[in-house]
């Protein structure tokens, strides 16, 4: 599932460009969140309720660490996908970040063995 502060249309365009459309079942966008962006906790509760998500069985991958805090508080495993060239790259890893990766593809492949 895609959880974005953007629009569904934008997310679909990005997925289409990356040829990843078939990998995601749904998009939870800013409109579905009643225009309350991440990291508002209410937005995470809406995402969970609308999609029947079990937080303790879920992983949230995010490029902004601050957006992972509510997810961790709800019991989700959190993955901060860092871009070493972004200004926040020098930020220390917060306690609510369970995994920190710069190479998402490599990290996912390492999980698969």
Number of C-alpha atoms within 10 A of each C-alpha: 11 17 22 19 18 14 16 19 11 12 19 16 13 13 16 12 10 9 10 11 15 8 10 11 8 12 17 21 23 18 14 19 20 11 12 16 19 21 17 13 16 15 22 21 16 15 17 14 11 11 11 9 13 12 18 12 9 13 15 17 22 18 17 16 23 15 21 24 19 20 25 20 12 15 14 21 20 23 22 24 17 19 14 11 8 9 8 13 14 10 8 8 13 13 8 19 20 15 13 19 17 14 11 15 9 11 13 11 9 9 7 7 5
